[in-house]
Amino acid sequence: MPMFDFAPLLTPGLPPPAAKWNGFAKYNFIGGHNDADQVPVEALVKAANDVLKREGKDLATYGLASGPLGYRPLREFLAQKLKRSAGIACSADEILITSGSLQALDLVNGIFLARGDTVIIEQATYQGALTRLARLGVQAVGIPLDGEGMRMDALSAALDDLKRRGVRPKYIYTIPTVQNPTGTILSEARRHELLRLAETHGVPIFEDDCYSDLIWDGKRPPALHAMSKNGGVIHIGSFSKSIAPALRVGYIVAEWNLLARMLALKTDAGSGALEQMVLGEFCAAHFDAHVPRLTRGLRAKLETLMDALNEQFGTAAEFDDPKGGIFLWVKLPDQVDTLKLFPPALAAGVAINPGPEWSTDKAYGKSRTRLCFANASHEAIRAGIATLAEVCRAEFGVPNRIANVERARA
Ligand SMILES: Cc1ncc(COP(=O)(O)O)c(C=O)c1O
């Protein structure tokens, strides 16, 4: 049967088509997947059962009985949790529940950005933020990080430079609390400085705090949103990292005037109600006990990953111990190009995120890779890193000692 040709009808400027999914790699170090053994399945089942029995009839209306901002008990849980953990004083009416924090990124971008705009962003950052900016035709000015997060000297210089050129950036996007991919936490002193610089230059801050529950020692500075004196911070977060990414529940904290502009762009008539109801029910009773358990398990997996890298790569793999989260940002020797390492590694069953896709500066990212340690088992982490070392040596001649045994190049 002749196939209908849709191609000439497609709207111009579409992004490239998505790749077909062929299952996860045997050794899966990509994406932001979580630890399957740590999903609180039994408690979620009970929460679903309880909330549906009690409030299931509310599913008859769009937005439940809570209106377009999302399920009210979940927003109320968030308001008190954000106050307690991040110092944010907001009411449930200043929180918009979104379909993952990716939708939060889209909504914030949607109300601020037009082609040709400029934003400031960390030099190593979330790929999903970079691809969105590229698609929107927005220039991303990257600010280098060190062990304390975004460098304020570099930010100050970039803001001055833009001002000289008559450019007012639309926002400063930062992941200050367990940064993706570097795992750093922006110190409180730097938070003050960031807020001061942003205020001086009249630029809002876009704070993405989706990893902030996953800190090894549980200690975090207050959110930028909490510290701001002029209200110029939009804060987003997610349940993807603290509970489960497949639920697709995130949120935006902002004043009503901004949420009202975002709601006008939120075209899905409400994010999935069942997920919100189950989370609202689960979190009120179990969030505080669940998160430290999850974090302990993640820390153990990180230890396994760092041990495996030390054993298999020796000094050829450099990394700083992250403050929390699910990623390790690894620097391999300069001759390694992680974009070129990716295909043979995948063919050998190891999926890695190449550094250039997580950076505004492709040269900086070239020999770096981001490894997610949350999803693979301890055994898979060890076997996957051993395989990665073999592939890397075959392709780039490093590491030349594997498991402390000298190898000739293949
Ligand atoms: C920094 C950052 N922001 C946002 C997201 C989006 O997450 P989700 O849409 O699952 O909430 C991610 C996912 O990995 C992320 O790393």
The ligand as a MOL file (V3000), in Angstrom:
LIG
                    3D

  0  0  0     0  0            999 V3000
M  V30 BEGIN CTAB
M  V30 COUNTS 16 16 0 0 0
M  V30 BEGIN ATOM
M  V30 1 C 18.7960 20.3420 36.5210 0
M  V30 2 C 17.5750 19.6390 36.0370 0
M  V30 3 N 16.4480 20.3350 35.8870 0
M  V30 4 C 15.3230 19.7530 35.4660 0
M  V30 5 C 15.2870 18.4060 35.1630 0
M  V30 6 C 14.0040 17.8290 34.6630 0
M  V30 7 O 13.5230 16.8510 35.4920 0
M  V30 8 P 11.9800 16.4530 35.6100 0
M  V30 9 O 11.2720 16.9890 34.4160 0
M  V30 10 O 11.9880 14.9740 35.6490 0
M  V30 11 O 11.5020 17.0760 36.8740 0
M  V30 12 C 16.4310 17.6300 35.3110 0
M  V30 13 C 16.4230 16.2020 34.9900 0
M  V30 14 O 17.3940 15.4900 35.0250 0
M  V30 15 C 17.6140 18.2710 35.7640 0
M  V30 16 O 18.7440 17.6010 35.9230 0
M  V30 END ATOM
M  V30 BEGIN BOND
M  V30 1 1 1 2
M  V30 2 1 2 3
M  V30 3 2 2 15
M  V30 4 2 3 4
M  V30 5 1 4 5
M  V30 6 1 5 6
M  V30 7 2 5 12
M  V30 8 1 6 7
M  V30 9 1 7 8
M  V30 10 2 8 9
M  V30 11 1 8 10
M  V30 12 1 8 11
M  V30 13 1 12 13
M  V30 14 1 12 15
M  V30 15 2 13 14
M  V30 16 1 15 16
M  V30 END BOND
M  V30 END CTAB
M  END
